[in-house]
Amino acid sequence: MSVNDDKNGLIYLLAGFGLGALIGAVAGLLFAPKPGEEIRHELADKLKDAKGKTEDWIAEQRKRGGKALESDEAGA
């Protein structure tokens, strides 16, 4: 196995944990004893936060990927 395979496996593992946490949070909100409107507002807020964090993570990964490509090209 190469280093890239190990990194991809770790990324998939972390993505799986994140998705599981998100599903668990949504299920917790949906089954909570609160009025529907309040739950919808909380859910919308949580989804906006998750979207922002995901976009930040993607931007960070793209920057890291670009730096890795630059260092590979410089070493070649």
Secondary structure, DSSP 4 states (H G I P E B T S, - for coil): --HHHHHHHHHHHHHHHHHHHHHHHHHHHHTSSS-HHHHHHHHHHHHHHHHHHHHHHHHHHHHHHHHHHHHHHHH-
